[in-house]
Amino acid sequence: MSDHKERPGTIHKALDARGLVCPEPVMLLHRAVREVAAGEVIEMIATDPSTERDVPKFCLFLGHELVLEESEGEEYRYYIRKSG
């Protein structure tokens, strides 16, 4: 799941959802989105494979930009920019 985009330079909020399973990672992400300003970036690290499906759908449904998604081993990393 690697994209050829670059990681965003500034991370405004970091979420560690490792060890959590559906629906907890997306619930944490939903809370984090409410805590940052429009245009700011959230980085989320997860180990639940369902986040590969859930995080893109979350962004699409709520209009946020999934800047980058990547995986290494059993970790999934997402960079989400809050919509305006």
DONUDO-488962 format. One line per field, with one value per residue (C-alpha): residue in three letters; z, x, y negated. Coordinates in steps of 0.02 Angstrom, whole numbers. Layout:
<sites>
pakol: c(ALA;...)
z: c(Z;...)
x: c(X;...)
y: c(Y;...)
</sites>
This chain:
<sites>
pakol: c(MET;SER;ASP;HIS;LYS;GLU;ARG;PRO;GLY;THR;ILE;HIS;LYS;ALA;LEU;ASP;ALA;ARG;GLY;LEU;VAL;CYS;PRO;GLU;PRO;VAL;MET;LEU;LEU;HIS;ARG;ALA;VAL;ARG;GLU;VAL;ALA;ALA;GLY;GLU;VAL;ILE;GLU;MET;ILE;ALA;THR;ASP;PRO;SER;THR;GLU;ARG;ASP;VAL;PRO;LYS;PHE;CYS;LEU;PHE;LEU;GLY;HIS;GLU;LEU;VAL;LEU;GLU;GLU;SER;GLU;GLY;GLU;GLU;TYR;ARG;TYR;TYR;ILE;ARG;LYS;SER;GLY)
z: c(0;-38;-130;-219;-128;4;188;242;328;481;587;698;791;805;846;902;869;874;960;940;832;734;771;894;770;672;832;886;715;723;892;828;677;795;889;741;631;447;341;482;465;577;573;627;654;667;666;624;439;431;437;255;212;353;348;161;179;331;232;78;178;281;144;223;117;137;96;108;164;181;267;332;405;513;537;435;430;373;348;346;311;388;263;276)
x: c(0;135;99;232;185;299;261;195;324;226;124;1;-63;6;-104;-37;-173;-57;-139;-314;-443;-594;-681;-558;-429;-562;-643;-475;-455;-628;-586;-417;-498;-606;-449;-351;-384;-431;-278;-181;-111;-138;-20;-94;0;-104;-83;-261;-270;-451;-382;-328;-513;-582;-465;-486;-675;-674;-582;-691;-853;-804;-707;-534;-379;-285;-116;-19;-43;98;136;291;279;124;113;4;38;-84;-69;-237;-263;-421;-537;-585)
y: c(0;-126;-285;-387;-546;-621;-629;-798;-907;-960;-840;-932;-779;-603;-453;-286;-159;-9;140;69;156;96;-19;-98;-167;-262;-322;-395;-474;-551;-629;-693;-776;-878;-935;-1006;-1157;-1148;-1111;-1029;-854;-702;-554;-389;-226;-68;120;170;220;158;-20;5;3;-105;-256;-293;-273;-389;-522;-503;-508;-661;-753;-748;-722;-559;-634;-472;-294;-170;-7;78;251;255;67;-49;-236;-368;-556;-645;-830;-902;-983;-1164)
</sites>
